[in-house]
């Protein structure tokens, strides 16, 4: 838990495929070239499907979270 910086929700609207959300965790690393690494925890259908889950996990862990801007799948 000490390495976790916070949580991020990547929110994608449909361009070619369906809307999707990805819950990601940002972690500190021991590599100066990449001090923070983002890892995907889970994915769900719908751009806003993981907003509430991210908020609950952040509150339970005392870590920050952010909802990413809406983007489009490619």
Order of alpha helices (4+ residues) and beta strands (2+ residues): beta-beta-beta-alpha-beta
